[in-house]
């Protein structure tokens, strides 16, 4: 060569080490990674409480008998229990392989569930707002802070505080899958004539891709049936808002998706998920979901003006119904109608989707506040209001989730701190039956392996009348006026081996005290 040199393009900074462009994390990857770490640690510092014992008990039963598990909380057959979902079966298989107890597996599930949730949020917001890298960050902050000024603590609620209790639950995993399903549904609807250009991965027009989306919805239905109601309403919103040109092939693709979802749900051997549609046994316990709604959710209303703006934009000067061309607007309307139906009809279980009903205003607000500057006055006012609302939500309810009491200078409300029952579980053999009168014990002890004479929660695998009769038998046993013969009849009928009694209950003469808790004063006694 005449020059005798090969000229290489000059590179600078960190790229000089490799001679090429460097990878830089997006704002959401940085914030999401930190959030994942902080919330995983925050979840692990909270002791087993609330529904944790139920989910740990499910893993324990699957660890003992993976293919034919017993009832989650009683010494009874477990066929048909909705708790035995694909998610729980994977947990049970993991417990069998590793030898870990159920409660440890539930704890270890939290970071996995949170990862599915965070990646689903990121993908979902990319579909809603392509080219706005800060939109997922705003969406995450809005989702965990803009709730209310009273604590909303329920499975499926994703405020910071409630996350410290439910990250290890199937509901969190199902909601993460729902975000992924909405993202894939929206990208396919947009790719077949919708108003946006982001169409995701290649092969959107293939029937296999739509079948895959359907499988995802079927999995959500199996993992957490009530979350699937919100997931399907979101899917309807995206398809109705963005799908254009309802040709035969388009209808066929969506029919394939729906058929795949139904097929997956129908083929699951552990339960008949469709039988739950007529099950009203859990409606009464969900009535309190509708109590205190304004105080628990009012900060999310800050996002309603953003929904209004999106509706006007989609309407484009046409008739009012054209506002439904925005999927978040339509999703919000459909989910509000579902929640209202639950209240009017008495099927209060539909209130379980209240947490997901906040997603449209929260995410609409996030997308609007991620718009390029300069901002008009209304957007600046909306941003200031959102910032104030986030601070109010954090300081009144959510701060205690991430600020431990040991370093808390203010005295923020902390997550529930239930007592542990490891001291009792070490004496009780797996599957042995316990009678208990304590609120904490009845919700927790089954998570360590024992069974209850009377399960705490309704379950489709046990007739509700039979469960209520068991509860009546336990009350009769614990009645101070009961005779020894009456107590012996209950012991024989339900194969009771242990009593776990609060300090206010007198231990029967025929029982032998084995251990007691210095923390709660509860007593563990063996029944002859």
Secondary structure, DSSP 8 states (H G I E B T S, - for coil): --S---------GGGGGTTS------HHHHHHHHHHHHHHHHHHTS-S-TTHHHHHHHHHHHHH-SSS-B-SSSSSB-TT-TT--HHHHHHHHHHHHH---HHHHHHHHHHHHHHHHHHHHHHHHHHHSTT-TTHHHHHHHHHHH-S-SS----TT--SHHHHHHHTTSHHHHHHHHHHHHHHHHHHHHHHTT-S-----SS-TTSHHHHHHHHHHHHHHHHH-HHHHHHHHHHHHHHHHHH-----HHHHHHHHHHHHHHHHHHHH-TT--GGGGGG--TTTGGGGGGGTTHHHHHGGGGGGHHHHHHHHHHHHTTS-GGGGGGSHHHHHHHHHHHHHHHHHHHS-GGGGGGHHHHTHHHHHHHHHHHTS-SS--HHHHHHHHHHHHHHHHHIIIIIGGGTS-GGG-SS-----------HHHHTTS-TT-EEEE--HHHHHHGGGGT-EESS-SS-BTTB-HHHHHHHHHHHHHHH-TT--HHHHHHHHHHHTEEEEEE-TTS---TTEEEEEE-TTT--EEEEE-
